[in-house]
Amino acid sequence: MATEELVASDPEDTRGYGRGARILSIGIASTGVLTFAYFSVAGHVLGKADYGAVTTLWTVLFITISVIYRPVEQLLSRTIADRIARGRHSGHPLRQAALIQAAFAAAFLVIALAFKSSLVTLFNHSDTLYWILVAATLAYAASYFARGYLAGHQWFALYGGLVLFESTSRFCFPVAVAVGLASGRTAVALGILAAPFVSLLVVPFALTRHAARGEDPLTGETHRPQTETSTGFAMSVSAVQLSEQTLLNVGVLFAAGSTLRGVIFSAFLVARAPLQLFQAVQTSLLPHLATLEATDSREGFDKAIRTTVL
């Protein structure tokens, strides 16, 4: 097939990697600011021990969802972008990614239940925070699946909206405590649980886009996905994420006492800012490179690398 036939014809799909990275950078930078604000207000309205318990909850949650869900997000992003570049705009093979996601979520649930007593102790002896961790982790499975779907279509405005809805809703909970509408550690921590559900508000907009184009995103697969390739890719990304999160968060988890964990978490909070900004580059780069690989565009590939370096 000629290169011209492989390239997506939709103008929205050809806006360019650079613009996508800029849009995502704005959205993700905003979510970074709101996340920083969430913990700043939480630290103001909670005592040191309670604040430390909430930051420990967030640390365990963030490590978990990064290791078990971001691989599926990137798998979807790469697969969908490749198929769109080949002219297949609907009927994407979602089943394999969903099975991998479900397997990761089930493995987490088994481990979380097995180590319940240890996690409750880690959260300053709070059963409530433990169940918030379990429920939020399972809810993020849908949120990260949606991220991969949006990134694969290069709908970066919707992707930015998803993470912005997530961080904004989370921030509302400590603010409610600050103004007297709620009180206590549980009220603040419930923002962590609500966020993945609110983030899914962008899904109807994505379905509307499909309807406007006359596409059915839920049509059957046109070919059997390569299970070994998909699983291998997901496991490789999971290993990278585990290394990254260990480097960033091991100090918080192994600190003695929730108060000290809160202090260490706050100290590292600003240090994570560059990671969030480069996440925008990574999220937009992966589907773009997948598209270039499908179209055998060496010139475009080189240009993407130059843009990334800049």
N, C-alpha and C positions, 0 to 999 in steps of 0.2 A: 504494500500500500504506500502511496506517495506521502511524503511528509505533509503536504498541504491538506490531505484528507484526514490526517491524524489529529491535526490541531483543532482544538475546540472552537466552534464557530461562534459561540455566544460571546458578545463583547465583554460581559462581566467576567468571563473566565480568562480573558486575555489582557486584563488591565495591568498586569505586571507584578512581579514579585516585590519590587521596591515599594509600590503603593500599598500592597497588602501588609508589608512589614510596618509601614508608617501607621496605617490604621490600627493594627494590633498593638503597636507600641503605645499609642495614646490610650487605648482601652485598658491594656494591662498595667500601664503606669498608674492610671486612675485607680485600678483595683488595688495596686500596691499601696497607694496613699491611704485608701479606705481601710485596708487591712492594718496598716500602721496605726490609723486613728482608732480602729476597733480595740486594739490592745492598749493604746494610750488611755482611752476613756475607761476601759476595764480596769487598768491599773489604778485609776483615780477613784473609782467607785467601790473597789474591792480591797480587802485587807491583803497583806503580803502572801499569807498562806493560801487564801482562796484564789488570788491571782495566779500564783504558782501552779495550783491544780488545773486551772483553765488553760494555761500555756502548755502544761504537760499533755493535756487532752489534745490540744491542737497539734502539738509536735508528733504524737503517736499517730493521729489521724493523717497528717500531711505526709509522713513517711509512708504510711500504708497505701494511701491512694496514689501516691507517686509511683510506688513500686509495682502495684498490681493493676492500675488502671491506665496510666499514661502509655504503656506498651500497646494496649488495644486502641487508644486514641491515635497513636502514630501508625498502627497497622491499617486502620480505616482510612486515615488521611492519605497514605501512600497508595492503597489499593484503588480507592475511588478516583483519585486524581489521574492515575494511570488509565483507568477505564474511560474516563471522560475524554482524555486526550486521544483515545482510539475511537471516539464517536459513540460510546455507549453511555447515554445520559440517564438511564434508569435501570432498574433491575439489578442493582449492585449486590454482590455476594456478601450479605451481612451475617449469615448464619454462623460461619466459622468464627468471626470476631465475637459474636454474641456468646457462643459456647465457651470461648477462651475467657471472656469477661465473667461469665457465670461460674466457671471453674475457679478463677481467682477469688471471687466473692465467697464461694462456698468454703474454700480453703481458709480464708480469713475467719469466717464465722466459726469453723471448727476450732481453730487455734484460739480465738478470742474466748470461746466458751471454756476451753480447756484451761486457760490461764486467767480465768475470771478473778480469782482471789488475788493474784499478783497485780492485775491491772487496777482493781479496786484499791488496793494498798497504794499503788503508784499515784492514783488520783486523790490522795489524801483521804482514803477510806470512804469514798463516795460511790455508792451503787448507781446513783443518778447519772454521774459523769460517765460511768462505764457504759450504761445503756445508750447514752447520747453518742458515744463513740461507735457502738455497734450499729445503731440506726443510721447515723450520718455516713459511715463507711459504705454501707449497702446502698444508700441513696445516691452517693457519688458515682456508683456504677453507671446509672442512667445519664448523669451529667457528663461524664467523660466520654461515654459512647456518643452523645450528641456533639461534643467538641470535635471528635474525630470525623463525624459525618459532615459537619460544617466546614472544617478545615479542608477535607477532601474536595468539596465543591468550591473551595476558595471563597466562601462567603464570610469574609473576615469581619465585616461590620456586625453580622449576627453573632459571630464568635466573640467579638469584643463586648457585645451586648450581654451575652450569656455570663461572662466572668464579671461584668459590671453589675448585673442584677444580683449575682451571688454575693459580691462583697458589700454592696449597698444594703441588702437585706440583713446581712450579718451585723453590720455596723449599727443598725437601728436598735438592736437589743441592749447594748450597754448605754446607748443614749436614753432609752426608755428608763433605765435604772437611774441615770444621772438626773433626769427631770422628775423623778418620783412616780412614774407610771408603773414601775415594777421594782423589785428589790432582790438582792442576793446573787450568789454565785450561779445558781441554776438558771435564773433569768438571763444572765449574760451568756452562759454556755449554750442555751437554746438557740442562739443566733447561729452557732456552728451547725446545728441540726437543720435549721430552716433554710440555710443558704443553698444547698444542692437542689432542693425542691423548687425554690423561687427561680433558680437559674434556668429551669426547663420552660419558663414562660416564652422563650424564643422559639421553641419547637413549632408552635402553630404558624409562625411567620415563615419558617422553612418549608412547611407543608404547603403553605399558600403559594410560595414560589414555584413549587412543583406543579401545582394545579394550574397556575397561570401559563406554564409552558406545555401543558397537556401531558405531563409525565406522571407516572405512578411509581413513587419511591418504594412501594412494597411488592412490586412484581417479582416473579420467581427468578432464581439465578439462571443465567444463560450458560453457565459452565460450572463444573465442580471445582471449588477452590482447592488449592494445593495445601493440604492440612499441615504437612511437615514444614513447608516453607513459612506458613503463617505462624505456626507455633514457635519455630526457631527464631523468627524475627521478634516475636513478643517476648520470649525468654531473654534474648540478647538485650533488648531495651530495658527489661526489668532488672537485669544485672547492672547495667549502667546507672539506672535510677537508684538502686540500692547503694552503690558506691557513693554517689553524689549526696544522698540523704544522710548516709552515715557520717560523712565528712562534715556536713552542716549541723547535724542535730545530736550527735553522740554525746556532746557535753551536757546538753539539757537532760537527757534521759538518765545519765549516770551521776548526776549531781546528788548530793546528800540533802534530802528534804525539799518540799515543794517551794519554800521561800527562796532557796538558792537557785532552784531550777527557773523560777520566774526571773531572777536577776540575770542569769546567763542567757535566757531566751531574749530578754529585752536588749542585751548587749549585742546579740547576733542579728537582731531584727533588721537593723539598717544595713548590715553586711550582706543581707539577702537581696537587696534592691537590684544590684546588677544582674543577678540570676533571673529575676522576673523580667527585666527589660530584654535580655537575650532570649527569653522564652518566646517573645514575639517573633524574633528573627527565626528561631527554630521552627515554630509552628507554621509560618508562611513559607519557609524554605523547603521543607520536606515535600509538600504536594507540588511545588514548583519544579523541583528536581525530578520528581516522578514523572511529571508531564514531559520534561525535556528528554528523559530517558526513553519514554514511549515514542517520541518523535525523532529520536536520533539527532537532536539539535546540539551539536558540539559548540557552535558559536553562542547559543543561548546559555548553555551550561557555563561556559567561561565567563559570560557576562554576569550570571547569577553569583558566581564566586567572587568576582570583583565587587559587586554590590554588597555582598555579605561582609567583605573585608572593610569596605568604607563604612 
